[in-house]
Amino acid sequence: MDFGKLQSMMTQARQMKEEMDRKLAETIVEASSGGGMVNVTMNGQKQLLRLKIDPSVVSGSSPLQELEMIEDLVTAAINEAGRKADEASKSAMQNMMGGMMGGLNIPGLF
């Protein structure tokens, strides 16, 4: 085996990972729940960047019910943003690997 070629491939793989990490950090996804009462902004690395809760969510008379509703809405918005981040990551990986592999389709790879 040609160790020079192997080292070159490892360097290329490391560079691709660094590029992917950079792109994911720059990728921004947004999601909301409750008809926009809770809005979440997340990057492609699934880091929560912003959480915004509409003041109307806490305008009722039952603090316990409001708290439970807020928890549900926040959870739903974060989960949706995470799903969108996964989609963005998968798309970026397919674009990067597609160029590298000449469009080779390997079932289950992505």
Gaussian input, Z-matrix of N, CA and C with variables (Angstrom, degrees):
# hf/3-21g

backbone

0 1
 N
 C     1     B1
 C     2     B2     1     A1
 N     3     B3     2     A2     1     D1
 C     4     B4     3     A3     2     D2
 C     5     B5     4     A4     3     D3
 N     6     B6     5     A5     4     D4
 C     7     B7     6     A6     5     D5
 C     8     B8     7     A7     6     D6
 N     9     B9     8     A8     7     D7
 C    10    B10     9     A9     8     D8
 C    11    B11    10    A10     9     D9
 N    12    B12    11    A11    10    D10
 C    13    B13    12    A12    11    D11
 C    14    B14    13    A13    12    D12
 N    15    B15    14    A14    13    D13
 C    16    B16    15    A15    14    D14
 C    17    B17    16    A16    15    D15
 N    18    B18    17    A17    16    D16
 C    19    B19    18    A18    17    D17
 C    20    B20    19    A19    18    D18
 N    21    B21    20    A20    19    D19
 C    22    B22    21    A21    20    D20
 C    23    B23    22    A22    21    D21
 N    24    B24    23    A23    22    D22
 C    25    B25    24    A24    23    D23
 C    26    B26    25    A25    24    D24
 N    27    B27    26    A26    25    D25
 C    28    B28    27    A27    26    D26
 C    29    B29    28    A28    27    D27
 N    30    B30    29    A29    28    D28
 C    31    B31    30    A30    29    D29
 C    32    B32    31    A31    30    D30
 N    33    B33    32    A32    31    D31
 C    34    B34    33    A33    32    D32
 C    35    B35    34    A34    33    D33
 N    36    B36    35    A35    34    D34
 C    37    B37    36    A36    35    D35
 C    38    B38    37    A37    36    D36
 N    39    B39    38    A38    37    D37
 C    40    B40    39    A39    38    D38
 C    41    B41    40    A40    39    D39
 N    42    B42    41    A41    40    D40
 C    43    B43    42    A42    41    D41
 C    44    B44    43    A43    42    D42
 N    45    B45    44    A44    43    D43
 C    46    B46    45    A45    44    D44
 C    47    B47    46    A46    45    D45
 N    48    B48    47    A47    46    D46
 C    49    B49    48    A48    47    D47
 C    50    B50    49    A49    48    D48
 N    51    B51    50    A50    49    D49
 C    52    B52    51    A51    50    D50
 C    53    B53    52    A52    51    D51
 N    54    B54    53    A53    52    D52
 C    55    B55    54    A54    53    D53
 C    56    B56    55    A55    54    D54
 N    57    B57    56    A56    55    D55
 C    58    B58    57    A57    56    D56
 C    59    B59    58    A58    57    D57
 N    60    B60    59    A59    58    D58
 C    61    B61    60    A60    59    D59
 C    62    B62    61    A61    60    D60
 N    63    B63    62    A62    61    D61
 C    64    B64    63    A63    62    D62
 C    65    B65    64    A64    63    D63
 N    66    B66    65    A65    64    D64
 C    67    B67    66    A66    65    D65
 C    68    B68    67    A67    66    D66
 N    69    B69    68    A68    67    D67
 C    70    B70    69    A69    68    D68
 C    71    B71    70    A70    69    D69
 N    72    B72    71    A71    70    D70
 C    73    B73    72    A72    71    D71
 C    74    B74    73    A73    72    D72
 N    75    B75    74    A74    73    D73
 C    76    B76    75    A75    74    D74
 C    77    B77    76    A76    75    D75
 N    78    B78    77    A77    76    D76
 C    79    B79    78    A78    77    D77
 C    80    B80    79    A79    78    D78
 N    81    B81    80    A80    79    D79
 C    82    B82    81    A81    80    D80
 C    83    B83    82    A82    81    D81
 N    84    B84    83    A83    82    D82
 C    85    B85    84    A84    83    D83
 C    86    B86    85    A85    84    D84
 N    87    B87    86    A86    85    D85
 C    88    B88    87    A87    86    D86
 C    89    B89    88    A88    87    D87
 N    90    B90    89    A89    88    D88
 C    91    B91    90    A90    89    D89
 C    92    B92    91    A91    90    D90
 N    93    B93    92    A92    91    D91
 C    94    B94    93    A93    92    D92
 C    95    B95    94    A94    93    D93
 N    96    B96    95    A95    94    D94
 C    97    B97    96    A96    95    D95
 C    98    B98    97    A97    96    D96
 N    99    B99    98    A98    97    D97
 C   100   B100    99    A99    98    D98
 C   101   B101   100   A100    99    D99
 N   102   B102   101   A101   100   D100
 C   103   B103   102   A102   101   D101
 C   104   B104   103   A103   102   D102
 N   105   B105   104   A104   103   D103
 C   106   B106   105   A105   104   D104
 C   107   B107   106   A106   105   D105
 N   108   B108   107   A107   106   D106
 C   109   B109   108   A108   107   D107
 C   110   B110   109   A109   108   D108
 N   111   B111   110   A110   109   D109
 C   112   B112   111   A111   110   D110
 C   113   B113   112   A112   111   D111
 N   114   B114   113   A113   112   D112
 C   115   B115   114   A114   113   D113
 C   116   B116   115   A115   114   D114
 N   117   B117   116   A116   115   D115
 C   118   B118   117   A117   116   D116
 C   119   B119   118   A118   117   D117
 N   120   B120   119   A119   118   D118
 C   121   B121   120   A120   119   D119
 C   122   B122   121   A121   120   D120
 N   123   B123   122   A122   121   D121
 C   124   B124   123   A123   122   D122
 C   125   B125   124   A124   123   D123
 N   126   B126   125   A125   124   D124
 C   127   B127   126   A126   125   D125
 C   128   B128   127   A127   126   D126
 N   129   B129   128   A128   127   D127
 C   130   B130   129   A129   128   D128
 C   131   B131   130   A130   129   D129
 N   132   B132   131   A131   130   D130
 C   133   B133   132   A132   131   D131
 C   134   B134   133   A133   132   D132
 N   135   B135   134   A134   133   D133
 C   136   B136   135   A135   134   D134
 C   137   B137   136   A136   135   D135
 N   138   B138   137   A137   136   D136
 C   139   B139   138   A138   137   D137
 C   140   B140   139   A139   138   D138
 N   141   B141   140   A140   139   D139
 C   142   B142   141   A141   140   D140
 C   143   B143   142   A142   141   D141
 N   144   B144   143   A143   142   D142
 C   145   B145   144   A144   143   D143
 C   146   B146   145   A145   144   D144
 N   147   B147   146   A146   145   D145
 C   148   B148   147   A147   146   D146
 C   149   B149   148   A148   147   D147
 N   150   B150   149   A149   148   D148
 C   151   B151   150   A150   149   D149
 C   152   B152   151   A151   150   D150
 N   153   B153   152   A152   151   D151
 C   154   B154   153   A153   152   D152
 C   155   B155   154   A154   153   D153
 N   156   B156   155   A155   154   D154
 C   157   B157   156   A156   155   D155
 C   158   B158   157   A157   156   D156
 N   159   B159   158   A158   157   D157
 C   160   B160   159   A159   158   D158
 C   161   B161   160   A160   159   D159
 N   162   B162   161   A161   160   D160
 C   163   B163   162   A162   161   D161
 C   164   B164   163   A163   162   D162
 N   165   B165   164   A164   163   D163
 C   166   B166   165   A165   164   D164
 C   167   B167   166   A166   165   D165
 N   168   B168   167   A167   166   D166
 C   169   B169   168   A168   167   D167
 C   170   B170   169   A169   168   D168
 N   171   B171   170   A170   169   D169
 C   172   B172   171   A171   170   D170
 C   173   B173   172   A172   171   D171
 N   174   B174   173   A173   172   D172
 C   175   B175   174   A174   173   D173
 C   176   B176   175   A175   174   D174
 N   177   B177   176   A176   175   D175
 C   178   B178   177   A177   176   D176
 C   179   B179   178   A178   177   D177
 N   180   B180   179   A179   178   D178
 C   181   B181   180   A180   179   D179
 C   182   B182   181   A181   180   D180
 N   183   B183   182   A182   181   D181
 C   184   B184   183   A183   182   D182
 C   185   B185   184   A184   183   D183
 N   186   B186   185   A185   184   D184
 C   187   B187   186   A186   185   D185
 C   188   B188   187   A187   186   D186
 N   189   B189   188   A188   187   D187
 C   190   B190   189   A189   188   D188
 C   191   B191   190   A190   189   D189
 N   192   B192   191   A191   190   D190
 C   193   B193   192   A192   191   D191
 C   194   B194   193   A193   192   D192
 N   195   B195   194   A194   193   D193
 C   196   B196   195   A195   194   D194
 C   197   B197   196   A196   195   D195
 N   198   B198   197   A197   196   D196
 C   199   B199   198   A198   197   D197
 C   200   B200   199   A199   198   D198
 N   201   B201   200   A200   199   D199
 C   202   B202   201   A201   200   D200
 C   203   B203   202   A202   201   D201
 N   204   B204   203   A203   202   D202
 C   205   B205   204   A204   203   D203
 C   206   B206   205   A205   204   D204
 N   207   B207   206   A206   205   D205
 C   208   B208   207   A207   206   D206
 C   209   B209   208   A208   207   D207
 N   210   B210   209   A209   208   D208
 C   211   B211   210   A210   209   D209
 C   212   B212   211   A211   210   D210
 N   213   B213   212   A212   211   D211
 C   214   B214   213   A213   212   D212
 C   215   B215   214   A214   213   D213
 N   216   B216   215   A215   214   D214
 C   217   B217   216   A216   215   D215
 C   218   B218   217   A217   216   D216
 N   219   B219   218   A218   217   D217
 C   220   B220   219   A219   218   D218
 C   221   B221   220   A220   219   D219
 N   222   B222   221   A221   220   D220
 C   223   B223   222   A222   221   D221
 C   224   B224   223   A223   222   D222
 N   225   B225   224   A224   223   D223
 C   226   B226   225   A225   224   D224
 C   227   B227   226   A226   225   D225
 N   228   B228   227   A227   226   D226
 C   229   B229   228   A228   227   D227
 C   230   B230   229   A229   228   D228
 N   231   B231   230   A230   229   D229
 C   232   B232   231   A231   230   D230
 C   233   B233   232   A232   231   D231
 N   234   B234   233   A233   232   D232
 C   235   B235   234   A234   233   D233
 C   236   B236   235   A235   234   D234
 N   237   B237   236   A236   235   D235
 C   238   B238   237   A237   236   D236
 C   239   B239   238   A238   237   D237
 N   240   B240   239   A239   238   D238
 C   241   B241   240   A240   239   D239
 C   242   B242   241   A241   240   D240
 N   243   B243   242   A242   241   D241
 C   244   B244   243   A243   242   D242
 C   245   B245   244   A244   243   D243
 N   246   B246   245   A245   244   D244
 C   247   B247   246   A246   245   D245
 C   248   B248   247   A247   246   D246
 N   249   B249   248   A248   247   D247
 C   250   B250   249   A249   248   D248
 C   251   B251   250   A250   249   D249
 N   252   B252   251   A251   250   D250
 C   253   B253   252   A252   251   D251
 C   254   B254   253   A253   252   D252
 N   255   B255   254   A254   253   D253
 C   256   B256   255   A255   254   D254
 C   257   B257   256   A256   255   D255
 N   258   B258   257   A257   256   D256
 C   259   B259   258   A258   257   D257
 C   260   B260   259   A259   258   D258
 N   261   B261   260   A260   259   D259
 C   262   B262   261   A261   260   D260
 C   263   B263   262   A262   261   D261
 N   264   B264   263   A263   262   D262
 C   265   B265   264   A264   263   D263
 C   266   B266   265   A265   264   D264
 N   267   B267   266   A266   265   D265
 C   268   B268   267   A267   266   D266
 C   269   B269   268   A268   267   D267
 N   270   B270   269   A269   268   D268
 C   271   B271   270   A270   269   D269
 C   272   B272   271   A271   270   D270
 N   273   B273   272   A272   271   D271
 C   274   B274   273   A273   272   D272
 C   275   B275   274   A274   273   D273
 N   276   B276   275   A275   274   D274
 C   277   B277   276   A276   275   D275
 C   278   B278   277   A277   276   D276
 N   279   B279   278   A278   277   D277
 C   280   B280   279   A279   278   D278
 C   281   B281   280   A280   279   D279
 N   282   B282   281   A281   280   D280
 C   283   B283   282   A282   281   D281
 C   284   B284   283   A283   282   D282
 N   285   B285   284   A284   283   D283
 C   286   B286   285   A285   284   D284
 C   287   B287   286   A286   285   D285
 N   288   B288   287   A287   286   D286
 C   289   B289   288   A288   287   D287
 C   290   B290   289   A289   288   D288
 N   291   B291   290   A290   289   D289
 C   292   B292   291   A291   290   D290
 C   293   B293   292   A292   291   D291
 N   294   B294   293   A293   292   D292
 C   295   B295   294   A294   293   D293
 C   296   B296   295   A295   294   D294
 N   297   B297   296   A296   295   D295
 C   298   B298   297   A297   296   D296
 C   299   B299   298   A298   297   D297
 N   300   B300   299   A299   298   D298
 C   301   B301   300   A300   299   D299
 C   302   B302   301   A301   300   D300
 N   303   B303   302   A302   301   D301
 C   304   B304   303   A303   302   D302
 C   305   B305   304   A304   303   D303
 N   306   B306   305   A305   304   D304
 C   307   B307   306   A306   305   D305
 C   308   B308   307   A307   306   D306
 N   309   B309   308   A308   307   D307
 C   310   B310   309   A309   308   D308
 C   311   B311   310   A310   309   D309
 N   312   B312   311   A311   310   D310
 C   313   B313   312   A312   311   D311
 C   314   B314   313   A313   312   D312
 N   315   B315   314   A314   313   D313
 C   316   B316   315   A315   314   D314
 C   317   B317   316   A316   315   D315
 N   318   B318   317   A317   316   D316
 C   319   B319   318   A318   317   D317
 C   320   B320   319   A319   318   D318
 N   321   B321   320   A320   319   D319
 C   322   B322   321   A321   320   D320
 C   323   B323   322   A322   321   D321
 N   324   B324   323   A323   322   D322
 C   325   B325   324   A324   323   D323
 C   326   B326   325   A325   324   D324
 N   327   B327   326   A326   325   D325
 C   328   B328   327   A327   326   D326
 C   329   B329   328   A328   327   D327

   B1=1.4541
   B2=1.5240
   B3=1.2872
   B4=1.4610
   B5=1.5283
   B6=1.3438
   B7=1.4683
   B8=1.5199
   B9=1.3139
   B10=1.4579
   B11=1.5210
   B12=1.3269
   B13=1.4670
   B14=1.5269
   B15=1.3225
   B16=1.4617
   B17=1.5173
   B18=1.3303
   B19=1.4599
   B20=1.5266
   B21=1.3192
   B22=1.4649
   B23=1.5253
   B24=1.3362
   B25=1.4687
   B26=1.5292
   B27=1.3265
   B28=1.4697
   B29=1.5257
   B30=1.3159
   B31=1.4672
   B32=1.5204
   B33=1.3210
   B34=1.4567
   B35=1.5279
   B36=1.3245
   B37=1.4604
   B38=1.5234
   B39=1.3357
   B40=1.4683
   B41=1.5309
   B42=1.3164
   B43=1.4627
   B44=1.5324
   B45=1.3227
   B46=1.4672
   B47=1.5298
   B48=1.3316
   B49=1.4545
   B50=1.5265
   B51=1.3256
   B52=1.4640
   B53=1.5243
   B54=1.3287
   B55=1.4675
   B56=1.5224
   B57=1.3348
   B58=1.4619
   B59=1.5322
   B60=1.3223
   B61=1.4627
   B62=1.5216
   B63=1.3342
   B64=1.4642
   B65=1.5293
   B66=1.3319
   B67=1.4676
   B68=1.5299
   B69=1.3198
   B70=1.4673
   B71=1.5251
   B72=1.3246
   B73=1.4598
   B74=1.5263
   B75=1.3361
   B76=1.4663
   B77=1.5274
   B78=1.3169
   B79=1.4666
   B80=1.5279
   B81=1.3037
   B82=1.4660
   B83=1.5209
   B84=1.3300
   B85=1.4610
   B86=1.5258
   B87=1.3129
   B88=1.4571
   B89=1.5180
   B90=1.3222
   B91=1.4600
   B92=1.5143
   B93=1.3245
   B94=1.4556
   B95=1.5159
   B96=1.3173
   B97=1.4547
   B98=1.5231
   B99=1.3131
   B100=1.4603
   B101=1.5087
   B102=1.3161
   B103=1.4600
   B104=1.5203
   B105=1.3315
   B106=1.4658
   B107=1.5152
   B108=1.3394
   B109=1.4697
   B110=1.5244
   B111=1.3395
   B112=1.4615
   B113=1.5181
   B114=1.3236
   B115=1.4629
   B116=1.5229
   B117=1.3275
   B118=1.4516
   B119=1.5253
   B120=1.3296
   B121=1.4570
   B122=1.5194
   B123=1.3418
   B124=1.4547
   B125=1.5192
   B126=1.3316
   B127=1.4618
   B128=1.5227
   B129=1.3025
   B130=1.4540
   B131=1.5171
   B132=1.3216
   B133=1.4554
   B134=1.5309
   B135=1.3152
   B136=1.4672
   B137=1.5233
   B138=1.3221
   B139=1.4546
   B140=1.5170
   B141=1.3119
   B142=1.4536
   B143=1.5207
   B144=1.3189
   B145=1.4568
   B146=1.5223
   B147=1.3433
   B148=1.4597
   B149=1.5162
   B150=1.3116
   B151=1.4594
   B152=1.5225
   B153=1.3218
   B154=1.4724
   B155=1.5262
   B156=1.3296
   B157=1.4580
   B158=1.5176
   B159=1.3182
   B160=1.4592
   B161=1.5278
   B162=1.3253
   B163=1.4691
   B164=1.5314
   B165=1.3217
   B166=1.4607
   B167=1.5306
   B168=1.3311
   B169=1.4573
   B170=1.5272
   B171=1.3083
   B172=1.4670
   B173=1.5291
   B174=1.3008
   B175=1.4592
   B176=1.5236
   B177=1.3253
   B178=1.4624
   B179=1.5166
   B180=1.3287
   B181=1.4508
   B182=1.5244
   B183=1.3266
   B184=1.4584
   B185=1.5331
   B186=1.3416
   B187=1.4684
   B188=1.5292
   B189=1.3183
   B190=1.4547
   B191=1.5271
   B192=1.3401
   B193=1.4613
   B194=1.5241
   B195=1.3364
   B196=1.4660
   B197=1.5253
   B198=1.3164
   B199=1.4493
   B200=1.5219
   B201=1.3119
   B202=1.4647
   B203=1.5231
   B204=1.3334
   B205=1.4630
   B206=1.5302
   B207=1.3296
   B208=1.4632
   B209=1.5254
   B210=1.3234
   B211=1.4644
   B212=1.5247
   B213=1.3142
   B214=1.4707
   B215=1.5260
   B216=1.3335
   B217=1.4648
   B218=1.5261
   B219=1.3305
   B220=1.4627
   B221=1.5290
   B222=1.3268
   B223=1.4617
   B224=1.5270
   B225=1.3191
   B226=1.4657
   B227=1.5283
   B228=1.3248
   B229=1.4674
   B230=1.5255
   B231=1.3235
   B232=1.4672
   B233=1.5244
   B234=1.3176
   B235=1.4708
   B236=1.5224
   B237=1.3256
   B238=1.4626
   B239=1.5296
   B240=1.3318
   B241=1.4633
   B242=1.5227
   B243=1.3135
   B244=1.4641
   B245=1.5153
   B246=1.3296
   B247=1.4644
   B248=1.5263
   B249=1.3323
   B250=1.4619
   B251=1.5308
   B252=1.3279
   B253=1.4682
   B254=1.5264
   B255=1.3356
   B256=1.4690
   B257=1.5229
   B258=1.3334
   B259=1.4590
   B260=1.5244
   B261=1.3415
   B262=1.4614
   B263=1.5249
   B264=1.3203
   B265=1.4614
   B266=1.5268
   B267=1.3174
   B268=1.4595
   B269=1.5280
   B270=1.3229
   B271=1.4610
   B272=1.5267
   B273=1.3314
   B274=1.4660
   B275=1.5229
   B276=1.3144
   B277=1.4617
   B278=1.5288
   B279=1.3335
   B280=1.4599
   B281=1.5218
   B282=1.3318
   B283=1.4635
   B284=1.5225
   B285=1.3250
   B286=1.4523
   B287=1.5302
   B288=1.3051
   B289=1.4570
   B290=1.5318
   B291=1.3285
   B292=1.4618
   B293=1.5104
   B294=1.3143
   B295=1.4517
   B296=1.5122
   B297=1.3154
   B298=1.4451
   B299=1.5307
   B300=1.3360
   B301=1.4485
   B302=1.5254
   B303=1.3161
   B304=1.4571
   B305=1.5147
   B306=1.3414
   B307=1.4592
   B308=1.5082
   B309=1.3232
   B310=1.4635
   B311=1.5143
   B312=1.3133
   B313=1.4543
   B314=1.5271
   B315=1.3260
   B316=1.4526
   B317=1.5213
   B318=1.3389
   B319=1.4612
   B320=1.5268
   B321=1.3359
   B322=1.4513
   B323=1.5100
   B324=1.3386
   B325=1.4645
   B326=1.5220
   B327=1.3316
   B328=1.4644
   B329=1.4988
   A1=109.10
   A2=116.65
   A3=123.36
   A4=109.05
   A5=115.30
   A6=119.41
   A7=112.32
   A8=117.72
   A9=120.56
   A10=111.05
   A11=115.36
   A12=119.93
   A13=110.17
   A14=116.78
   A15=121.33
   A16=110.53
   A17=116.95
   A18=120.91
   A19=110.45
   A20=116.80
   A21=121.20
   A22=110.88
   A23=116.41
   A24=120.20
   A25=110.97
   A26=117.44
   A27=121.17
   A28=110.59
   A29=116.25
   A30=120.25
   A31=110.06
   A32=116.84
   A33=121.07
   A34=110.59
   A35=117.79
   A36=121.29
   A37=110.58
   A38=117.55
   A39=121.33
   A40=110.27
   A41=116.66
   A42=120.93
   A43=110.71
   A44=116.39
   A45=120.10
   A46=110.47
   A47=117.19
   A48=120.52
   A49=110.37
   A50=117.19
   A51=120.98
   A52=110.76
   A53=116.72
   A54=121.08
   A55=110.77
   A56=116.51
   A57=120.88
   A58=110.29
   A59=117.49
   A60=121.03
   A61=111.12
   A62=116.28
   A63=120.34
   A64=110.79
   A65=116.13
   A66=119.86
   A67=111.41
   A68=116.51
   A69=119.42
   A70=111.24
   A71=117.39
   A72=120.01
   A73=111.10
   A74=116.43
   A75=121.52
   A76=112.74
   A77=117.51
   A78=121.48
   A79=108.75
   A80=116.11
   A81=121.21
   A82=108.78
   A83=115.62
   A84=121.07
   A85=107.85
   A86=114.92
   A87=121.07
   A88=108.73
   A89=114.95
   A90=120.46
   A91=107.74
   A92=114.72
   A93=119.39
   A94=109.56
   A95=115.04
   A96=120.75
   A97=108.03
   A98=114.46
   A99=119.10
   A100=112.94
   A101=116.37
   A102=119.39
   A103=112.48
   A104=116.89
   A105=121.16
   A106=113.63
   A107=117.37
   A108=118.90
   A109=111.57
   A110=117.14
   A111=121.98
   A112=107.64
   A113=116.04
   A114=122.45
   A115=109.45
   A116=114.99
   A117=121.81
   A118=108.67
   A119=115.95
   A120=122.35
   A121=107.21
   A122=115.09
   A123=121.37
   A124=107.89
   A125=116.86
   A126=117.81
   A127=109.62
   A128=116.00
   A129=121.22
   A130=114.02
   A131=116.99
   A132=121.45
   A133=111.09
   A134=115.51
   A135=124.27
   A136=113.31
   A137=115.98
   A138=120.39
   A139=107.88
   A140=116.72
   A141=121.94
   A142=108.30
   A143=116.60
   A144=121.84
   A145=112.08
   A146=115.49
   A147=118.75
   A148=109.62
   A149=115.08
   A150=122.22
   A151=106.65
   A152=115.47
   A153=119.63
   A154=107.88
   A155=115.16
   A156=121.74
   A157=108.15
   A158=115.66
   A159=121.47
   A160=108.83
   A161=117.78
   A162=120.58
   A163=113.76
   A164=117.48
   A165=119.82
   A166=112.10
   A167=116.76
   A168=120.35
   A169=110.72
   A170=117.93
   A171=121.61
   A172=112.93
   A173=117.42
   A174=120.17
   A175=113.38
   A176=117.93
   A177=121.65
   A178=112.29
   A179=115.28
   A180=119.98
   A181=113.77
   A182=117.86
   A183=120.44
   A184=110.22
   A185=116.77
   A186=119.69
   A187=113.37
   A188=118.82
   A189=121.07
   A190=111.11
   A191=116.88
   A192=119.78
   A193=111.10
   A194=116.45
   A195=120.28
   A196=110.39
   A197=116.85
   A198=120.93
   A199=110.74
   A200=117.33
   A201=120.90
   A202=111.15
   A203=116.67
   A204=120.39
   A205=110.32
   A206=116.69
   A207=120.42
   A208=110.32
   A209=116.54
   A210=120.19
   A211=111.09
   A212=116.72
   A213=121.03
   A214=111.57
   A215=116.24
   A216=120.32
   A217=111.45
   A218=116.85
   A219=120.80
   A220=109.78
   A221=116.47
   A222=120.66
   A223=110.72
   A224=117.07
   A225=121.08
   A226=111.27
   A227=116.88
   A228=120.13
   A229=110.92
   A230=117.48
   A231=120.43
   A232=110.44
   A233=117.23
   A234=120.30
   A235=111.36
   A236=117.30
   A237=120.95
   A238=110.61
   A239=116.77
   A240=119.70
   A241=110.15
   A242=117.96
   A243=121.48
   A244=111.71
   A245=116.40
   A246=120.57
   A247=110.23
   A248=116.68
   A249=120.53
   A250=111.28
   A251=116.69
   A252=120.37
   A253=109.99
   A254=116.93
   A255=120.56
   A256=111.18
   A257=116.59
   A258=120.77
   A259=110.88
   A260=116.80
   A261=120.74
   A262=110.45
   A263=116.68
   A264=121.65
   A265=110.81
   A266=116.45
   A267=121.02
   A268=110.67
   A269=116.15
   A270=120.82
   A271=110.94
   A272=116.35
   A273=120.04
   A274=110.48
   A275=116.82
   A276=121.00
   A277=110.79
   A278=116.51
   A279=119.81
   A280=110.73
   A281=116.77
   A282=119.93
   A283=111.02
   A284=115.97
   A285=120.18
   A286=110.91
   A287=117.04
   A288=120.80
   A289=111.38
   A290=116.47
   A291=119.75
   A292=111.12
   A293=116.52
   A294=120.23
   A295=111.96
   A296=115.78
   A297=120.17
   A298=112.35
   A299=116.12
   A300=120.21
   A301=112.62
   A302=116.57
   A303=120.24
   A304=113.23
   A305=116.94
   A306=120.01
   A307=114.04
   A308=117.92
   A309=120.89
   A310=109.27
   A311=116.54
   A312=121.66
   A313=110.03
   A314=115.96
   A315=121.21
   A316=107.22
   A317=118.00
   A318=121.18
   A319=111.38
   A320=114.94
   A321=121.09
   A322=114.56
   A323=117.98
   A324=120.00
   A325=110.76
   A326=117.10
   A327=121.18
   A328=110.21
   D1=139.31
   D2=179.79
   D3=-82.21
   D4=105.93
   D5=-177.02
   D6=-69.11
   D7=-27.79
   D8=175.70
   D9=-64.14
   D10=-41.57
   D11=178.54
   D12=-67.60
   D13=-40.59
   D14=178.44
   D15=-62.27
   D16=-43.71
   D17=178.73
   D18=-63.33
   D19=-40.19
   D20=177.83
   D21=-62.74
   D22=-41.52
   D23=178.47
   D24=-65.12
   D25=-39.04
   D26=179.04
   D27=-66.37
   D28=-39.99
   D29=177.35
   D30=-63.68
   D31=-43.12
   D32=178.72
   D33=-63.21
   D34=-41.88
   D35=179.02
   D36=-63.79
   D37=-41.32
   D38=178.69
   D39=-63.58
   D40=-42.40
   D41=179.14
   D42=-64.46
   D43=-39.66
   D44=178.35
   D45=-64.07
   D46=-41.54
   D47=179.01
   D48=-63.65
   D49=-43.66
   D50=178.34
   D51=-61.43
   D52=-42.61
   D53=178.34
   D54=-64.03
   D55=-42.40
   D56=178.68
   D57=-63.12
   D58=-44.59
   D59=178.49
   D60=-60.12
   D61=-41.53
   D62=179.11
   D63=-64.16
   D64=-44.85
   D65=-179.92
   D66=-63.76
   D67=-40.82
   D68=179.75
   D69=-67.02
   D70=-36.91
   D71=177.60
   D72=-64.73
   D73=-30.52
   D74=-179.93
   D75=-86.49
   D76=-16.42
   D77=-178.89
   D78=-77.10
   D79=127.52
   D80=-179.59
   D81=-116.52
   D82=130.83
   D83=175.12
   D84=-122.88
   D85=150.33
   D86=178.61
   D87=-129.20
   D88=147.59
   D89=176.86
   D90=-148.46
   D91=157.44
   D92=178.56
   D93=-141.47
   D94=165.00
   D95=175.10
   D96=-143.68
   D97=166.18
   D98=179.99
   D99=63.56
   D100=35.68
   D101=179.69
   D102=64.97
   D103=30.74
   D104=178.09
   D105=95.20
   D106=5.90
   D107=179.63
   D108=-70.59
   D109=-28.16
   D110=175.96
   D111=-126.97
   D112=126.90
   D113=179.55
   D114=-122.99
   D115=137.33
   D116=-177.49
   D117=-127.07
   D118=138.05
   D119=172.54
   D120=-120.36
   D121=130.72
   D122=-175.58
   D123=-138.49
   D124=152.49
   D125=173.93
   D126=-94.53
   D127=175.73
   D128=-176.91
   D129=-67.02
   D130=-12.43
   D131=175.87
   D132=-92.90
   D133=11.27
   D134=179.55
   D135=63.38
   D136=31.31
   D137=172.97
   D138=-91.16
   D139=124.85
   D140=179.31
   D141=-71.25
   D142=119.52
   D143=-177.21
   D144=-98.34
   D145=-32.36
   D146=-175.55
   D147=-156.28
   D148=140.80
   D149=174.18
   D150=-131.96
   D151=123.66
   D152=-179.21
   D153=-125.74
   D154=127.31
   D155=178.92
   D156=-116.44
   D157=124.21
   D158=179.04
   D159=-64.15
   D160=133.60
   D161=-179.22
   D162=-58.21
   D163=-24.18
   D164=-179.24
   D165=-64.35
   D166=-18.88
   D167=179.66
   D168=-64.43
   D169=-30.64
   D170=-176.91
   D171=-107.41
   D172=30.25
   D173=-177.09
   D174=-97.27
   D175=0.65
   D176=-178.02
   D177=-82.02
   D178=-171.37
   D179=-175.53
   D180=-106.51
   D181=-7.80
   D182=-177.90
   D183=-113.07
   D184=99.35
   D185=-177.34
   D186=-58.27
   D187=-37.30
   D188=-178.95
   D189=-65.89
   D190=-44.66
   D191=177.91
   D192=-65.00
   D193=-39.49
   D194=178.46
   D195=-63.09
   D196=-43.26
   D197=-179.94
   D198=-62.09
   D199=-45.31
   D200=178.54
   D201=-62.28
   D202=-40.88
   D203=179.23
   D204=-65.72
   D205=-43.75
   D206=179.38
   D207=-61.41
   D208=-43.81
   D209=178.36
   D210=-59.15
   D211=-44.52
   D212=179.10
   D213=-63.63
   D214=-43.80
   D215=-178.75
   D216=-66.51
   D217=-41.64
   D218=178.93
   D219=-64.21
   D220=-45.27
   D221=179.09
   D222=-59.40
   D223=-45.83
   D224=-179.26
   D225=-62.93
   D226=-43.06
   D227=-178.49
   D228=-67.01
   D229=-41.82
   D230=179.48
   D231=-65.64
   D232=-42.54
   D233=178.57
   D234=-61.80
   D235=-41.16
   D236=179.00
   D237=-66.04
   D238=-41.52
   D239=177.61
   D240=-63.86
   D241=-38.93
   D242=177.37
   D243=-62.76
   D244=-40.00
   D245=177.17
   D246=-63.38
   D247=-42.39
   D248=178.42
   D249=-65.74
   D250=-37.37
   D251=177.20
   D252=-64.54
   D253=-40.22
   D254=176.55
   D255=-60.97
   D256=-43.05
   D257=179.03
   D258=-63.13
   D259=-42.14
   D260=179.48
   D261=-64.83
   D262=-40.25
   D263=178.51
   D264=-64.35
   D265=-45.30
   D266=179.84
   D267=-62.41
   D268=-43.00
   D269=179.78
   D270=-63.78
   D271=-44.15
   D272=179.69
   D273=-63.38
   D274=-41.21
   D275=179.66
   D276=-65.14
   D277=-42.58
   D278=178.55
   D279=-62.39
   D280=-42.10
   D281=179.01
   D282=-62.90
   D283=-44.39
   D284=-178.17
   D285=-68.19
   D286=-46.14
   D287=-177.42
   D288=-73.69
   D289=-32.52
   D290=178.83
   D291=-60.85
   D292=-40.91
   D293=177.93
   D294=-68.06
   D295=-36.17
   D296=-178.13
   D297=-75.61
   D298=-35.59
   D299=-173.94
   D300=-100.58
   D301=8.22
   D302=176.63
   D303=64.02
   D304=32.25
   D305=178.45
   D306=78.60
   D307=13.22
   D308=178.61
   D309=-62.90
   D310=126.63
   D311=-178.26
   D312=-102.09
   D313=111.60
   D314=178.34
   D315=-110.49
   D316=110.54
   D317=-177.47
   D318=-54.39
   D319=134.66
   D320=177.52
   D321=83.62
   D322=-5.56
   D323=-179.49
   D324=-70.76
   D325=-37.82
   D326=-179.94
   D327=-125.92

